[in-house]
């Protein structure tokens, strides 16, 4: 077992990792930027080291400073959390070369799944369905137009690197294709340092379904069911739930089929540790490979709630070389869980970020309610990072109970001083289509532009 772990992240995921380490009697080292000096993860860790100024490029993305902090504090391992350097193969390589265990997949596995286009090739080899699209990176607008003509509009232009909705555009004709091609390339270059894009058929009314996997270093791989992540704004998730209403109500056999597909891709990549294989599912139950997230996911708590498996704890144990004590037949799904991401944003002003000082913070509780957060009254949200300040998770014996608990918990959650997405999520939870489990990734856009906007504005 590790004696000391450095947490190369911030916010709620850093707190989550520190808690898992404490339960395993592992000492922790927090790193922080200057604006994060008073963040909760700094206060909870056994040791803390400042690694730079506010911008991520000057702190959390500085491999040299992270490694220096790890060596100074003599840690055994580094947990990267999600975002930042969590999927950076070079960082994993540097850790291993410094005799520091990287709590995540190997650099070899990361390179096998380096970008979305490489992942698509691996999925094709595994026999997993792919949306029709380009065979590789598109270099010119002429190539882009030729692919679009071959597969038919609408199409999706996507950056091969990165995520979070950046470098993605839907094109419905030649004009929007050319504009989207150059916009995506520029956006991808700025965000990820890689301007490469590819094109695939845009699936109408898609459902974003992901499969959680765990893989040890002995060749054992299991899946822990699906999460429905279709409630998104600007391709970024807002609400997730498990099991997926689409699969549970219409295509129950897909859980096993997609689970096997996810495991096959992981096997071909020699994948280890926690990961997520993401798919698009259409209204007819056809599923298509999307990408592999080579890290723990923001929405991992809902899987923990319905399976009883502590995913962060499993990450740490796998990194020590321990064999999975679970087989696929041991994984049981019980009840229903929903997660709302609490973001410091103004949902009634195009989700504009709302950094600043939190004046009051009261978090809900009670049976079946979990809050993962790092903020508190008096905490100042810095403007440099992602706007998520917490996650509200509710569990129930079925979807109805989980939704009612979420409604109640959202009504109790009080944060003043900054704007949050809480009222917007309350409106979603009360929407008739959401309550019936009938939604796709277009849901938020339709809610904001359709005849149901009055429900949203009542919450403002």
N, C-alpha and C positions, 0 to 999 in steps of 0.2 A: 504493500500500500504506500502511496505517496505520503511524505511528511509535510510538504509545503507546496501549494499551488499558487501561481500568479494568475490573476484574472485580468485578461487583456481587453477589458471592455468597461462600460459604464452603465448607469441607469438600472432599470429593473432586472435585466438579465444578469448584471454583475451581482446584485443582491441575491438572486435566485441561485447562482453558482456558489456564492459564499455560504448560503444556508445548507446546500447539499454537502459541501466540504466539511462544515462543522459537524453534521450528523455522522460523517465518516471519520471524525477526529483528525481532520487534516487542517493545518494552519494555512492561512490565506494572506496574500499580498494584493492590495488594491493599487492600481495606477490611476492617476487622475490628471486632468488638465487644470490650469489655474481657475477657470470658472466653476469647476466641479469640486473645489476644495471642501465644500460643505455638503456634498452629496452623500446619500445614505450608505452607499457601498464603501466609501472611505471610512465612515464611522464604524461599520460592522466588521471590517477586516482586521486581522491581527497586526498588519503593518500596511503602510501606504507611502507611495512615492509619486511626487509630481513629475510628469514627463513632458511638460511644455505648455504653450499658450492655448487659447480656445479653439482655433480651427483644427479640425481633425488631422489635416496635413502636417500640423506642427506638434501633434501629440499622439492620438490613438492610432495613427497610420505610420508612425515612425518606428520601423522595425529595430533600428539601432538602439533607440532609447528603451524599447520594451525588453530587448535582450540584455542591455546593461542593467536595467532594474532587476531582471531575473537573476543575473549573475551576482549582483551586489547582495541580494537577499537569499541567495543559495537555494532556489526552488528546484523541485524535481520535475515540475510540469507547468505548462501554460494552457489555460482554457480560454479560447478566443470568443466564446459566446456566439452571437450572430452579427452580421454586418461587419464593418471595418475590415479586419484581416482574416476573418473566419474561413474564407474560401480561397485564400491566397496560398498557392502551392509553394511559392518561394519562401514565405514565412514559415510554413511547416518544415521545409528543408533546412532553413537556418536553425530552427529550434533543435532538430535532430542532430545537426552538425555540432551544436553546442552541448550535446548530451542532455537536452531538456525535452521531455516528452510532450508532444503536441496532442492535446485532447480533442481528437477529430480524426478524419481520414488521413491516410498517408499522402504525401505529395504525389506519389505515383497514381493513386486513385483520383486525386484532384485533377491531374493532368489528363487522365483518361476521360474526364468529364469537364475539361477546361472551359469550354464555352458551349453555347446552345447548339451550334452546328456540329461540333464533335459529338455531343451527347446524342443528337439525332442519328448520327451514323452508328453509334453503339446500340441504340434502340432498334434500328433497322436490322442489325445483325442478330439481335435477340428475338426478332420476329414480332416486335411490338408495333401496332399501327401508328403511322405518322400522317399528319395532314399533308395533302399534295403540296409540293413547293419546289424551291430551287435545290440543286444538288450541292451547292456550296455558297460561298460569299459572292454577292453581286457587286461587280466593280463599276458598272456604267449604267446610265439611265436606259440605254438601249437594251441591255440585258434584262433590266427590271421590267421593261414593257413587254419583252418577249415572254418572260415567265408568266406575267399577269395574263397575257393573251392565251397562253397554253392552259393554265389552270382555271381561268375565269375570275372575274370580279365578284364579290369583294375579296381583297387580299390583305394580309397583315405584313407590314414591313417591321422587322425586329432586329435589334442589335444582338450580335453574337455573344457579347460580354455583358456582365452586370445584370441588373434587375430593377425592381421597385417601380416598374412602369415607365422608366426612362428609355428613350430610343425605340419607341413603339408607335406606329401609326396605322390606321385602317385607310385603305384607298378603295374608292368605288369606281374610278374611271382613270383615264390616262393622265389627266391634269393633276388630280390629287395624288396619283402614283409618283409623278416626277417631283412634285413639291415635297411629298412625304419621304421620298428617297434621300433627298439632300438634307432635309430637316433631321431625319433619324441619324444619318452619318455624322452630322455636326454635333448633335446632342450626345451621341455615343462617344465621340472623340473627347468631348469636354468632360463627360461624367466618368468614363472608364479608361481613357487613353487608348481606345481601340475603336476605329470608325467602321469596322466590318458590320455589314447587315446581310440578312437573308430574307427570303419571301416565302410565305406559306398561305394556303387557302384560309380565309377567315371563316370560322365556324359561326353561323348565325345562332343567336341566343345560347351561347356556350355556358356550361357549368364548369367551374374551376374545382376540381377534386384532386386531393393529394393523398398519397399513401406514406405513412410513417414506417421506416425500417430501422432495425438494429442489427448490426453485424459485428461479430467478435473476430479476433485474430486467428481463430482456429477453423474458420470456414463456415461457421454457423450463421445463418441469416434468417430473420423472422420479420413479418410485418405486423403492425398493430392497428390495422384498419385504416379507414379514410377520414378525412376532414373536408367539409364543404366550405370553400373560401370564396364563394361567388359574390358576396356582398362587398363591393369594392368601389372606391372613387379614384379615378385616374389610375386604374390598374393597381391600386394599393388597397390592401385588405382592411376592412372595418369590423366585420363580424364574421366569426367562424363557428361551425358547429359539427358535432359528431354524435351519431351517425348522420350521413347526408340524407336529407329528406327525399331527394331524387332517387338515390339508391335504395333506401329503406322502403319506399313506397312503390317504386316502379321496376327497379332493376336489381333486385337483391343479389342475384348471381354475380354481378359485376365486382362485388367486394372481393370475392375469391379470385376472380379472373385478373383484376387489376393488381391484387396483392402478389400473385404469382409473377406477373409481368415486372413489377417493381423489383422483386427478388432476383429475377433473371438478369436484369440490367445491372444490379449491384454485383452479382457474381462475375459477369463479364468484365466489370471495372475493378475487380479485386477490392471491393469497397469494405471499409471497416468503420465502426462507430455508428453514431446516429446520422440519419439522412432522410430526405423526403423526395419522393418521386412524384412529380406533378403531371396531371393529365387534364385534358379538356374532354368533356362528355357532352354529346349533343342530345336533342330532345328524343331521338330514337334509341338512345342507349349505346351509340357507337362511341368508343373512347379512343383518344389519340395522345401520344406522348408529347409532353411540353418541355420539361427540363428536370434536372436533378439539383436540389439544394443540398450542398455538402456540409451541413451544419445542423445545429438545433434550430427549430423554428420558433418564431414569436408565439405561435398558437399551440405549442406543445402541451400546455396544461390541460386542454380539453381531452386529449388522448390519455393523459395520466388519470383523469377523473373516471373515464369509462373502462379503463383496463386495470387501474390500480398499480401501474408500472411507473416508477420514478425515472424519467428519461435522463435527467441530468446526472443522477446517481449512476445509472447504467453507463453513461458516457465515461465517467471517471473510472469505473471498474473495468470497462473494456480496455481503456488506455493503460491500465496496470498490467494487462495481459490475461485478465481473468476471463474464463469461458462463460458464455451466457448460460444462466441457470434456467432459462425459459426455452421451451420448444414451441413450435407453432401451435401444437394442440393444447398448450397451457394457456394461450392467450384467449381470454374470454371478454366479451363486450357486454357491459351491464349499464343500463340507463342511458341518459342523454346529457350532453354538456354543451354549453354555449359560451363563447368569449366575445366581449366587446372591448375593442382597443380604445382606451381613453387618450385622446390626442389634445394637445393644447393648440386648438385651431378654432376658427370661427366658421362653422359649417354654413352660415347664412351669408358669408362673404367669400364664396368660392374657396372655402377651407383655408383661408389665410392663416399662417402660423401666428400664435399668440403667446410669445415668450413674455416673461415678467415675473413679478413676485406673487406667490400664492399667499393670500391673506388668511383664508380659512380652508381647512381640508378635513372633511369627515368621510370616512370610508364605511360602506355598509358591511353588515355581518349577518349572522344567523345560519341556520342549517342550509347546507348546500351552496354557500357563498364563499368565494375565494377572491382575494385581491392581491395581485402581484404589482408592486409599485416601489418607487424610490423617493417619492416626494412627500412633503409635510408642510404644515403651516409655517410660513416664514421662508420657505425655500424659494430661490430665484431660478426660474427656468432659463437656461442660457439660449441664445439665438443660433448657436453654431451647429446643433445636432437635430436628429429626427425629433418630430414633435410628440411622439408617444410618451406619456408620463405614467401610464399604468395599464393594467388589464383587469377587467372584471369578468370572473368566471362563475357560472352557476351550473349546478348539477341537479338532476331530478330523475325520478324513476322512469319518466318518459319525456317526450319533447314538450308536451303541454306544461308539465310541472317545471321543467327547466326554464321555459319562457316566462311563466308567471313569476318565478323567483327572480329572473332577470329584470322584469318590469318593476318589481318591488325594490330590488337592489339599486337600479338606476335612479329611482325616485328618492332614495336615501343618500345617494352619492352627492356630496356638496363640496364644490371647489369654487372659491371666489378669488377675484383679483385677475384672473385670466379667463379667456373664452375656452370652452371645451366642446367635444363632440357629443357629450352626454344627451342634450335635448334632441339632437338629430337621431341618435340611436333609440331613444325612447319612441320617436315617431315611427321608426322602422319596425320596432317590436309590436306596434299597434296596427301596422298596415295589414289589411286582410289577406293579401297575397303572401306576405311573409309568414303570417300565422298559419296559412295552409301549406307552407313549404313549397310554394310555386314561385320560383325566382331564378334568374340567371345573372351573369355578370353585367347585364344592362340594367339591373334593378334600380340602382341609385340614380342613374341618369334619367330613367323613366319617371322616377319619383319626383325629381327636381323639375322636370319639364312638362310632366303630364298633369292630368286633372286632379291628382292627389296632393298637389303642392300645398293646399290649404291646411292639410294635416301637419305638414312640416312647419308652416308659418305660425300655427297656433302655439308651437313649442318655443318660438323665438322669444 
